[in-house]
Amino acid sequence: MTQTVLILGASGRFGRHAAEAFAQSGWQVRRFDRAHDDLETAIAGVDVVVSAWNPPGYHLWAEDLLAQHTAVAKAAAREGATVILPGNVYVYGPDAPSPWRADTPHMATNPLGLFRKRVEAAYRDNGATTIVLRCGDFIDTQKTGNWFETYISPGVPKGFIRYPGDPDAPHAWAFLPDAARAAVALAEIRGTLTGFNDVPFQGYTLSGRDLARAITRVTGREIGVKPLHWGMMRLVKPFMPMLAGVFEMRYLWSLPQRLDGVRLAGLAPDFVPTPVEEALRQSLTHQQQTKAA
């Protein structure tokens, strides 16, 4: 019997890859259109909801984020659908011990960390069976404005990356096509899960220097590490409201971190990640093609 998934945020980073991965695995895919669709109608009869929508900037979180996800949680609980929520590491805060596991306490006290904690609580409190697939920073194969393509890797053709923090601190990364495949794998074993489930996605753990070395292997040329120009961003911060959130989360680039993959390995033992060099090759190739066009 064909299974049905509703993708909320199907044009966004995670949602786009999730829609492709579910379709490739034989699922019937519904893409929600916020301009025209009604959530209650769209969710009727679906088996899984991928709740991947977010306001377009940090500065809009207070107005939209919690209300959007609370509505999804209530509708999914009424329908009996399982929710897959792409989570992030904001909930941990700087004092949570790493590696970050399913049972690591969520100790964030800053505004964005608290928002993400409230979003997850909405699913837990409204009774929707929920799988949080918790990812680090994204490596993508399309232009989506993520940190890697926007700030870190543009200098690769000139022989360097710009890193936003301590280049020796390990950092959690997620290759989006892999994360989407993991979401499908979890959706297909959802019957073994109940309640609220935190599933860290290990992805790649790379410091800035590790990242430069991996790109060196991909490109065949030596790649150095230079610091990001935060001072330039500070100058334009008063004119770009979303940059307040960027500065708020700046600490993550110097905080040693690793997402533990033990729970995902237990739930989806056949999942095989893409080698990091191949993920970087796909991302860098896309960036070069985009510039050429």
RAZIVEN-V802588 format. One record per run of one state. SS is the DSSP state (~ for helix, > for strand, _ for the rest). FROM is the first residue (numbers start at 1). TO is the last residue. If there is no record, write none. Layout:
# RAZIVEN-V802588
SS;FROM;TO / SS;FROM;TO
This chain:
# RAZIVEN-V802588
_;1;3 / >;4;8 / _;9;12 / ~;13;24 / _;25;27 / >;28;31 / _;32;38 / ~;39;43 / _;44;47 / >;48;51 / _;52;57 / ~;58;79 / _;80;81 / >;82;87 / _;88;99 / >;100;100 / _;101;110 / ~;111;125 / _;126;129 / >;130;134 / _;135;136 / >;137;139 / _;140;146 / ~;147;152 / _;153;155 / ~;156;158 / _;159;159 / >;160;163 / _;164;170 / >;171;175 / ~;176;187 / _;188;189 / ~;190;192 / _;193;195 / >;196;200 / _;201;203 / >;204;206 / _;207;207 / ~;208;219 / _;220;223 / >;224;227 / _;228;229 / ~;230;239 / _;240;242 / ~;243;248 / _;249;249 / ~;250;253 / _;254;258 / >;259;259 / _;260;261 / ~;262;267 / _;268;275 / ~;276;292 / _;293;293
